[in-house]
Amino acid sequence: MKYDVASLLLASAAAARSYAPDVRSVLRRLLGAGVRVGAATLMEQQTPAARPGAAPLDEGDR
């Protein structure tokens, strides 16, 4: 019984060590995509602030 637990622990440790880099890269890729989506959403929702007496941005020909 003790050998079964020990072999299970060793196999789990080996699997964790071999798959950890893949899991880390997948998580980094997902986090990067989430940051890009969040930044794009914030950019879409942001309205430019204009002062009440400011000249319009498009003045045409002067």
N, CA, C and O atoms as CSV, one atom per row, in Angstrom:
chain,resi,resn,atom,element,x,y,z
A,1,MET,N,N,0.817,-1.197,0.000
A,1,MET,CA,C,0.000,0.000,0.000
A,1,MET,C,C,0.860,1.260,0.000
A,1,MET,O,O,0.558,2.228,-0.698
A,2,LYS,N,N,1.936,1.241,0.789
A,2,LYS,CA,C,2.805,2.402,0.856
A,2,LYS,C,C,3.469,2.670,-0.488
A,2,LYS,O,O,3.687,3.821,-0.865
A,3,TYR,N,N,3.790,1.591,-1.210
A,3,TYR,CA,C,4.453,1.763,-2.493
A,3,TYR,C,C,3.520,2.388,-3.521
A,3,TYR,O,O,3.960,3.147,-4.384
A,4,ASP,N,N,2.237,2.071,-3.431
A,4,ASP,CA,C,1.278,2.643,-4.372
A,4,ASP,C,C,1.167,4.161,-4.178
A,4,ASP,O,O,1.111,4.915,-5.149
A,5,VAL,N,N,1.137,4.590,-2.937
A,5,VAL,CA,C,1.042,6.026,-2.645
A,5,VAL,C,C,2.315,6.729,-3.080
A,5,VAL,O,O,2.262,7.811,-3.667
A,6,ALA,N,N,3.451,6.125,-2.799
A,6,ALA,CA,C,4.729,6.729,-3.162
A,6,ALA,C,C,4.867,6.826,-4.676
A,6,ALA,O,O,5.313,7.849,-5.195
A,7,SER,N,N,4.490,5.775,-5.381
A,7,SER,CA,C,4.597,5.812,-6.842
A,7,SER,C,C,3.617,6.809,-7.435
A,7,SER,O,O,3.916,7.455,-8.440
A,8,LEU,N,N,2.455,6.936,-6.824
A,8,LEU,CA,C,1.489,7.930,-7.287
A,8,LEU,C,C,2.025,9.348,-7.092
A,8,LEU,O,O,1.870,10.204,-7.963
A,9,LEU,N,N,2.651,9.587,-5.949
A,9,LEU,CA,C,3.239,10.900,-5.687
A,9,LEU,C,C,4.378,11.201,-6.648
A,9,LEU,O,O,4.491,12.319,-7.151
A,10,LEU,N,N,5.221,10.210,-6.903
A,10,LEU,CA,C,6.329,10.415,-7.845
A,10,LEU,C,C,5.814,10.663,-9.262
A,10,LEU,O,O,6.329,11.528,-9.970
A,11,ALA,N,N,4.810,9.913,-9.669
A,11,ALA,CA,C,4.243,10.110,-11.000
A,11,ALA,C,C,3.581,11.479,-11.114
A,11,ALA,O,O,3.696,12.140,-12.147
A,12,SER,N,N,2.893,11.905,-10.063
A,12,SER,CA,C,2.262,13.225,-10.073
A,12,SER,C,C,3.303,14.340,-10.123
A,12,SER,O,O,3.122,15.335,-10.826
A,13,ALA,N,N,4.382,14.172,-9.384
A,13,ALA,CA,C,5.448,15.175,-9.396
A,13,ALA,C,C,6.112,15.247,-10.762
A,13,ALA,O,O,6.429,16.335,-11.242
A,14,ALA,N,N,6.321,14.104,-11.388
A,14,ALA,CA,C,6.932,14.093,-12.720
A,14,ALA,C,C,6.012,14.734,-13.745
A,14,ALA,O,O,6.466,15.483,-14.609
A,15,ALA,N,N,4.727,14.444,-13.654
A,15,ALA,CA,C,3.779,15.041,-14.590
A,15,ALA,C,C,3.685,16.554,-14.383
A,15,ALA,O,O,3.626,17.311,-15.352
A,16,ALA,N,N,3.671,16.988,-13.140
A,16,ALA,CA,C,3.606,18.418,-12.858
A,16,ALA,C,C,4.848,19.127,-13.375
A,16,ALA,O,O,4.766,20.234,-13.905
A,17,ARG,N,N,6.001,18.481,-13.218
A,17,ARG,CA,C,7.236,19.108,-13.679
A,17,ARG,C,C,7.300,19.175,-15.201
A,17,ARG,O,O,7.826,20.144,-15.750
A,18,SER,N,N,6.782,18.177,-15.883
A,18,SER,CA,C,6.863,18.179,-17.341
A,18,SER,C,C,5.807,19.069,-17.989
A,18,SER,O,O,6.046,19.621,-19.063
A,19,TYR,N,N,4.643,19.218,-17.357
A,19,TYR,CA,C,3.583,20.022,-17.960
A,19,TYR,C,C,3.535,21.453,-17.441
A,19,TYR,O,O,2.783,22.269,-17.974
A,20,ALA,N,N,4.311,21.776,-16.424
A,20,ALA,CA,C,4.271,23.127,-15.848
A,20,ALA,C,C,4.626,24.214,-16.861
A,20,ALA,O,O,3.936,25.234,-16.891
A,21,PRO,N,N,5.655,24.061,-17.691
A,21,PRO,CA,C,5.953,25.124,-18.670
A,21,PRO,C,C,4.812,25.351,-19.664
A,21,PRO,O,O,4.533,26.490,-20.040
A,22,ASP,N,N,4.155,24.271,-20.088
A,22,ASP,CA,C,3.038,24.417,-21.015
A,22,ASP,C,C,1.869,25.145,-20.358
A,22,ASP,O,O,1.253,26.022,-20.963
A,23,VAL,N,N,1.577,24.780,-19.134
A,23,VAL,CA,C,0.481,25.427,-18.413
A,23,VAL,C,C,0.791,26.901,-18.200
A,23,VAL,O,O,-0.086,27.752,-18.340
A,24,ARG,N,N,2.040,27.199,-17.862
A,24,ARG,CA,C,2.434,28.593,-17.639
A,24,ARG,C,C,2.303,29.418,-18.920
A,24,ARG,O,O,1.833,30.555,-18.878
A,25,SER,N,N,2.719,28.852,-20.064
A,25,SER,CA,C,2.624,29.607,-21.316
A,25,SER,C,C,1.168,29.804,-21.734
A,25,SER,O,O,0.818,30.854,-22.274
A,26,VAL,N,N,0.321,28.809,-21.493
A,26,VAL,CA,C,-1.103,28.964,-21.816
A,26,VAL,C,C,-1.735,30.039,-20.935
A,26,VAL,O,O,-2.517,30.857,-21.418
A,27,LEU,N,N,-1.401,30.041,-19.653
A,27,LEU,CA,C,-1.946,31.059,-18.760
A,27,LEU,C,C,-1.463,32.455,-19.143
A,27,LEU,O,O,-2.242,33.407,-19.104
A,28,ARG,N,N,-0.192,32.589,-19.512
A,28,ARG,CA,C,0.318,33.897,-19.930
A,28,ARG,C,C,-0.382,34.373,-21.192
A,28,ARG,O,O,-0.684,35.559,-21.327
A,29,ARG,N,N,-0.641,33.455,-22.118
A,29,ARG,CA,C,-1.320,33.823,-23.359
A,29,ARG,C,C,-2.764,34.263,-23.085
A,29,ARG,O,O,-3.245,35.237,-23.665
A,30,LEU,N,N,-3.447,33.534,-22.196
A,30,LEU,CA,C,-4.816,33.902,-21.836
A,30,LEU,C,C,-4.863,35.244,-21.114
A,30,LEU,O,O,-5.743,36.061,-21.387
A,31,LEU,N,N,-3.937,35.478,-20.205
A,31,LEU,CA,C,-3.900,36.759,-19.507
A,31,LEU,C,C,-3.597,37.913,-20.466
A,31,LEU,O,O,-4.175,38.993,-20.346
A,32,GLY,N,N,-2.701,37.683,-21.405
A,32,GLY,CA,C,-2.397,38.717,-22.404
A,32,GLY,C,C,-3.598,39.033,-23.266
A,32,GLY,O,O,-3.858,40.197,-23.571
A,33,ALA,N,N,-4.336,38.003,-23.662
A,33,ALA,CA,C,-5.543,38.239,-24.459
A,33,ALA,C,C,-6.585,38.991,-23.646
A,33,ALA,O,O,-7.275,39.863,-24.174
A,34,GLY,N,N,-6.704,38.661,-22.371
A,34,GLY,CA,C,-7.657,39.368,-21.516
A,34,GLY,C,C,-7.297,40.826,-21.349
A,34,GLY,O,O,-8.181,41.682,-21.321
A,35,VAL,N,N,-6.016,41.122,-21.237
A,35,VAL,CA,C,-5.577,42.515,-21.117
A,35,VAL,C,C,-5.882,43.274,-22.398
A,35,VAL,O,O,-6.339,44.416,-22.345
A,36,ARG,N,N,-5.635,42.654,-23.550
A,36,ARG,CA,C,-5.922,43.330,-24.828
A,36,ARG,C,C,-7.407,43.596,-24.992
A,36,ARG,O,O,-7.798,44.677,-25.432
A,37,VAL,N,N,-8.240,42.623,-24.643
A,37,VAL,CA,C,-9.689,42.803,-24.751
A,37,VAL,C,C,-10.160,43.879,-23.778
A,37,VAL,O,O,-10.987,44.719,-24.131
A,38,GLY,N,N,-9.642,43.855,-22.568
A,38,GLY,CA,C,-10.030,44.859,-21.580
A,38,GLY,C,C,-9.611,46.252,-21.994
A,38,GLY,O,O,-10.374,47.204,-21.827
A,39,ALA,N,N,-8.399,46.388,-22.538
A,39,ALA,CA,C,-7.930,47.701,-22.983
A,39,ALA,C,C,-8.766,48.204,-24.158
A,39,ALA,O,O,-9.090,49.390,-24.228
A,40,ALA,N,N,-9.112,47.316,-25.070
A,40,ALA,CA,C,-9.938,47.723,-26.208
A,40,ALA,C,C,-11.327,48.155,-25.745
A,40,ALA,O,O,-11.884,49.118,-26.271
A,41,THR,N,N,-11.882,47.453,-24.774
A,41,THR,CA,C,-13.192,47.821,-24.243
A,41,THR,C,C,-13.147,49.182,-23.567
A,41,THR,O,O,-14.052,49.998,-23.743
A,42,LEU,N,N,-12.101,49.427,-22.798
A,42,LEU,CA,C,-11.965,50.729,-22.139
A,42,LEU,C,C,-11.784,51.851,-23.159
A,42,LEU,O,O,-12.311,52.948,-22.974
A,43,MET,N,N,-11.050,51.586,-24.223
A,43,MET,CA,C,-10.845,52.610,-25.254
A,43,MET,C,C,-12.161,52.928,-25.959
A,43,MET,O,O,-12.416,54.084,-26.296
A,44,GLU,N,N,-12.996,51.917,-26.185
A,44,GLU,CA,C,-14.279,52.148,-26.848
A,44,GLU,C,C,-15.229,52.939,-25.960
A,44,GLU,O,O,-15.997,53.761,-26.459
A,45,GLN,N,N,-15.191,52.705,-24.661
A,45,GLN,CA,C,-16.121,53.356,-23.749
A,45,GLN,C,C,-15.689,54.760,-23.381
A,45,GLN,O,O,-16.509,55.566,-22.943
A,46,GLN,N,N,-14.420,55.061,-23.552
A,46,GLN,CA,C,-13.914,56.361,-23.133
A,46,GLN,C,C,-14.369,57.436,-24.110
A,46,GLN,O,O,-14.208,57.295,-25.322
A,47,THR,N,N,-14.937,58.510,-23.575
A,47,THR,CA,C,-15.330,59.650,-24.401
A,47,THR,C,C,-14.332,60.768,-24.156
A,47,THR,O,O,-13.928,60.992,-23.014
A,48,PRO,N,N,-13.932,61.462,-25.185
A,48,PRO,CA,C,-12.968,62.534,-24.992
A,48,PRO,C,C,-13.570,63.679,-24.189
A,48,PRO,O,O,-14.705,64.091,-24.433
A,49,ALA,N,N,-12.822,64.178,-23.253
A,49,ALA,CA,C,-13.276,65.281,-22.428
A,49,ALA,C,C,-12.973,66.593,-23.144
A,49,ALA,O,O,-11.848,66.818,-23.591
A,50,ALA,N,N,-13.963,67.442,-23.248
A,50,ALA,CA,C,-13.777,68.739,-23.905
A,50,ALA,C,C,-14.134,69.843,-22.921
A,50,ALA,O,O,-15.124,69.756,-22.194
A,51,ARG,N,N,-13.318,70.868,-22.912
A,51,ARG,CA,C,-13.614,72.014,-22.061
A,51,ARG,C,C,-14.762,72.801,-22.695
A,51,ARG,O,O,-14.908,72.797,-23.917
A,52,PRO,N,N,-15.579,73.478,-21.881
A,52,PRO,CA,C,-16.730,74.208,-22.434
A,52,PRO,C,C,-16.341,75.291,-23.427
A,52,PRO,O,O,-17.068,75.492,-24.399
A,53,GLY,N,N,-15.242,75.996,-23.237
A,53,GLY,CA,C,-14.870,77.080,-24.144
A,53,GLY,C,C,-13.826,76.696,-25.160
A,53,GLY,O,O,-13.262,77.578,-25.809
A,54,ALA,N,N,-13.544,75.433,-25.327
A,54,ALA,CA,C,-12.490,74.999,-26.222
A,54,ALA,C,C,-12.952,75.056,-27.665
A,54,ALA,O,O,-14.137,74.898,-27.960
A,55,ALA,N,N,-11.994,75.285,-28.567
A,55,ALA,CA,C,-12.295,75.321,-29.999
A,55,ALA,C,C,-12.575,73.895,-30.463
A,55,ALA,O,O,-12.013,72.951,-29.908
A,56,PRO,N,N,-13.428,73.721,-31.464
A,56,PRO,CA,C,-13.688,72.368,-31.981
A,56,PRO,C,C,-12.406,71.787,-32.616
A,56,PRO,O,O,-11.539,72.516,-33.097
A,57,LEU,N,N,-12.329,70.474,-32.595
A,57,LEU,CA,C,-11.132,69.817,-33.112
A,57,LEU,C,C,-10.992,69.979,-34.625
A,57,LEU,O,O,-9.882,70.164,-35.122
A,58,ASP,N,N,-12.081,69.912,-35.348
A,58,ASP,CA,C,-12.058,70.043,-36.804
A,58,ASP,C,C,-12.483,71.454,-37.179
A,58,ASP,O,O,-13.674,71.765,-37.212
A,59,GLU,N,N,-11.503,72.306,-37.460
A,59,GLU,CA,C,-11.828,73.696,-37.769
A,59,GLU,C,C,-11.918,73.942,-39.256
A,59,GLU,O,O,-12.303,75.033,-39.676
A,60,GLY,N,N,-11.572,72.954,-40.066
A,60,GLY,CA,C,-11.648,73.131,-41.524
A,60,GLY,C,C,-10.585,74.066,-42.019
A,60,GLY,O,O,-9.492,74.126,-41.457
A,61,ASP,N,N,-10.899,74.820,-43.097
A,61,ASP,CA,C,-9.933,75.787,-43.662
A,61,ASP,C,C,-9.904,77.039,-42.817
A,61,ASP,O,O,-10.945,77.510,-42.358
A,62,ARG,N,N,-8.725,77.577,-42.612
A,62,ARG,CA,C,-8.600,78.803,-41.832
A,62,ARG,C,C,-8.508,79.990,-42.715
A,62,ARG,O,O,-8.397,81.115,-42.228
